[in-house]
Amino acid sequence: MGVLLSQQAAAQSSNPAARYSKTPMGYLIVLRQGDQVVEELEKFAAAEKIPSASIQGQGFVKVEFGYWNAKTKKFDPKTFEGELSGLTGSIAWKDGKPSIHAHGVVAGADFVAYAGHILKAQVGTGSLEIFVNVNDKKLERFVDPAIEANVLSVDGSKK
């Protein structure tokens, strides 16, 4: 990992303990117990005007995963609480607002792991560390009518 720069800024958060720090590759975000993960990432991306980014992280969460049901065009949700051993995803923009697409793997005390699309997550006991690798190109998401789901456009087109 790169050396963290000394520049730190308070995240725009309802929880003053939430914070982020600039790094050579982007940012390190440390969220605290009770923070809403997706909402904090959206606030951060808007405040820092992040054009697009990849994210990865780990920590403790209560998470609602979704499994995309192609027939119903909806997520089938299920909630888990435990150690988030892997968070991966992207930050892009949709309709002028930050759009977070994240997946995760969480395990409980029994070491059984579950994974899925993160619909929502709240930091549990402890913290959640998220590394943000910023890209210089602004990326947009759009709803692909053929599959009725959000899709990332890498060239600005909606196809």
N, C-alpha and C positions, 0 to 999 in steps of 0.2 A: 504494500500500500504506500501511496505517496505520503509525504510529510504534510501535515495539516498546516495551513497558513494561520497566522495569529488573528486574522480578521474574523470576528464573529458578529452575528446579527441576531436579534430576537425575531423569531418567526411570528407572523401575524396569526395569533392563536388566542383562543379563549383561556388557554392554560399557559401562564407565563413561564412554566418550566420547559415548554416545547422550544427547541432552538435548532439552528443550523449554522454550519461553518463552511466557508469557501475552501476548496481543496484544489490542487493542480488540475484535476480532471473534471471538476464540477463542484459538488457539495456533499457534506455529510449531514444528515438530519438525524437528530436524536429525539424521539417522541417518548412521552412519559405516560404512566398509568392514567387511563381514562381518556386519552386523546383519541379522536376519531381519525383513523389513518388516511382514508381516501380524501376526506375533507381537508385535512392538514396538507396533504400533497397538492391538492387543487389550489389552496391559498398560497402555498409556497411558490408554485409555478406561476401564478398570476403576479405575485409581488416581485419576483425576480425576473419576470418576463422570459421564462425559459422557452426557447423556440421548439425544442423537442429534446427528449432524453431517454436513456435506458435507466432502469432502477433495479437495485438488488438489495436485499436486507435480511435481517434475522432478529428475533426477539420473542416476547411473550404476548399473545393476543387471544381475544375471543373473536372468532372470524366466522362470517357466513360465506360459505363457498356456494358456487352455483355450477351446475352441470348443464350445458346448453342442450336443450331438447329441440332437435331440428324439426320435429313434427309440429310441436306447439309454438315454436319460435319464442320460447321463454326459457329462463333458467329454472331448473329444479334446485331449490335451496336446501342447505343443511348447515347447521351451526356446530362448531367445535371450539374447544378452549384448550390451549396448551402452548408448547414451544413451536414457534414458527421457524423451522430450520432452513427454509428457503422461500424468499420472496423475489419474484422477477417480473419485470413488466416494462411499460413505456409511458411516457408523457407526450401527448400531442394536443391538438386543439380541435374543438368541434363547436360550431355556432358561436365563435368568439370567446369561448371559455376553455380552460384546461380540461383535458379528457384523460383520465387514468385508466389504463388497461393492465391489470395485474393478476398474477396467479401465485399460488403458494402451496407449501407443504407444511402441515402441522401435525404434531404428535403429542399424545398425553403421557401420563406416568407409566402406562403399559407399553410404551414405545411403538404402538400401532400408528402408522402414518396415514393421513388423508390429504388429498390434494384437490385443487379446483380453481375456478375463476373467482377472484375475490369480489364479492358483491359489497360487503362492508366489513370493517374490522375495527376493533377497539383495543388499544394497548392494555394488556393485563398487568399483573404484578411484575414490576421491573421496568424495562424500556424496550424500545424497538429502534434499531439502527438501520438507516437506509442510506445507501450510497447512490448518488445521482450523477450519471455520466452525461454531461450536456453535449448536445449536437448543435451545430451552428445553423442548420436548416430547419425552418418551421414546417412541421408536418401536421396534416389535417386528417380527421376521421370523418367518414360519411356513412349513411345507412345505405347498404347495397340492397336495392329492391329485390334482387333475385333470391337472396337468402334472409332478408329482413334482419340484418345484423350490422353492427358497426364494423367498418373496415378501414384500415390505415392506408392513406394514399401517399406514396413516396414521390410522386411527380406532380401533385396538385390536381390531377384529373380525378373524376368520379367514376372510374371504371377499373 
